[in-house]
Amino acid sequence: MKTSLFSKHIFWSYKPDADLPDNLIIKQVSTYGELEDLYLLCKLFPKKKIIEITKNLTANPKRVNFLIKILL
């Protein structure tokens, strides 16, 4: 998936036109995305896939909990 749909700061270390795997996009947006990015993430990916990938993230547990409990 192209990263251009999300805020630029989330994928600053990748080329702007990079086609990244879904797992990486979900991890990055869940950890560093703004609220608008999180809404878009929920629209683009199935709920099960987001939960499966984010439940193992330890970088920002409060943020991941917010994503799972409130947005999904």
Secondary structure, 3 states (H helix, E strand, C coil): CEHHHCCHHHHCCCCCCCECCHHHHHHHHHHHCCHHHHHHHHHHCCHHHHHHHHCCCCCCHHHHHHHHHHHC
